[in-house]
């Protein structure tokens, strides 16, 4: 098992680890051990559902479906503010 340990000033850990008050302004020994528990695999169904929610924002029958983001932006600016863009 790989272990890392070092003596550090507790103030360097402020905001990273919540230490008790009595550790403030003291030297502490920091021990880091790698977590050997396997990561839980991502749920592909939840990922696909999230993608569908995002891609479903613009309906397939929408005229925006075949437009680039720049084209949509130009159209919205011209509608809202009357700005005309050069072709």
C-alpha positions as CSV (number, residue, x, y, z in Angstrom):
1,X,0.0,0.0,0.0
2,X,1.3,3.4,-1.0
3,X,1.4,6.0,1.8
4,X,2.5,9.6,1.7
5,X,3.3,11.5,4.9
6,X,4.7,14.9,5.7
7,X,4.9,17.4,8.4
8,X,3.2,20.7,7.4
9,X,2.1,23.9,9.0
10,X,-1.6,23.6,9.8
11,X,-2.3,27.0,8.3
12,X,-1.4,25.5,4.9
13,X,-4.4,23.2,5.2
14,X,-6.8,26.0,6.1
15,X,-9.7,25.8,3.8
16,X,-8.8,22.4,2.6
17,X,-9.4,20.3,5.7
18,X,-11.4,21.4,8.7
19,X,-9.0,21.1,11.6
20,X,-9.8,21.5,15.3
21,X,-8.9,24.9,16.8
22,X,-6.0,23.5,18.9
23,X,-4.3,22.4,15.6
24,X,-4.1,26.1,14.4
25,X,-0.5,27.4,14.2
26,X,0.9,24.0,14.9
27,X,2.9,21.5,12.9
28,X,0.8,18.5,11.9
29,X,1.6,15.3,10.3
30,X,-0.4,14.7,7.1
31,X,-0.9,11.1,6.0
32,X,-2.4,10.3,2.6
33,X,-3.5,6.8,1.7
34,X,-4.9,6.0,-1.7
35,X,-8.5,4.8,-1.7
36,X,-8.5,1.4,-3.2
37,X,-12.2,1.1,-3.5
38,X,-13.2,0.9,-7.2
39,X,-15.1,3.9,-8.6
40,X,-18.8,3.3,-9.3
41,X,-19.3,3.2,-13.0
42,X,-21.4,5.9,-14.6
43,X,-25.0,4.9,-15.3
44,X,-25.2,5.0,-19.1
45,X,-29.0,5.4,-18.9
46,X,-28.8,8.5,-16.8
47,X,-26.1,10.0,-19.1
48,X,-28.3,9.3,-22.2
49,X,-31.3,10.9,-20.5
50,X,-29.3,14.0,-19.7
51,X,-28.1,14.3,-23.3
52,X,-31.6,13.8,-24.6
53,X,-32.9,16.6,-22.3
54,X,-30.2,18.9,-23.6
55,X,-30.5,18.0,-27.3
56,X,-34.3,18.1,-27.1
57,X,-34.3,21.8,-26.3
58,X,-34.6,22.6,-30.0
59,X,-37.4,20.5,-31.6
60,X,-36.5,18.6,-34.7
61,X,-39.3,20.4,-36.6
62,X,-37.8,23.8,-35.7
63,X,-36.3,26.0,-38.3
64,X,-33.3,26.4,-36.0
65,X,-32.4,22.7,-36.3
66,X,-30.2,23.4,-39.4
67,X,-28.7,26.7,-38.2
68,X,-25.4,27.3,-36.6
69,X,-25.2,29.1,-33.2
70,X,-23.9,32.2,-35.0
71,X,-26.8,32.3,-37.4
72,X,-29.3,31.9,-34.5
73,X,-27.5,34.7,-32.6
74,X,-27.7,37.0,-35.6
75,X,-31.4,36.3,-36.1
76,X,-32.2,37.0,-32.5
77,X,-30.2,40.2,-32.4
78,X,-31.8,41.5,-35.6
79,X,-35.3,40.7,-34.2
80,X,-34.7,42.2,-30.8
81,X,-32.5,45.2,-31.6
82,X,-32.9,45.7,-35.3
83,X,-29.2,45.0,-35.9
84,X,-28.5,44.0,-39.5
85,X,-25.5,41.8,-40.3
86,X,-23.6,41.7,-43.6
87,X,-23.8,38.5,-45.5
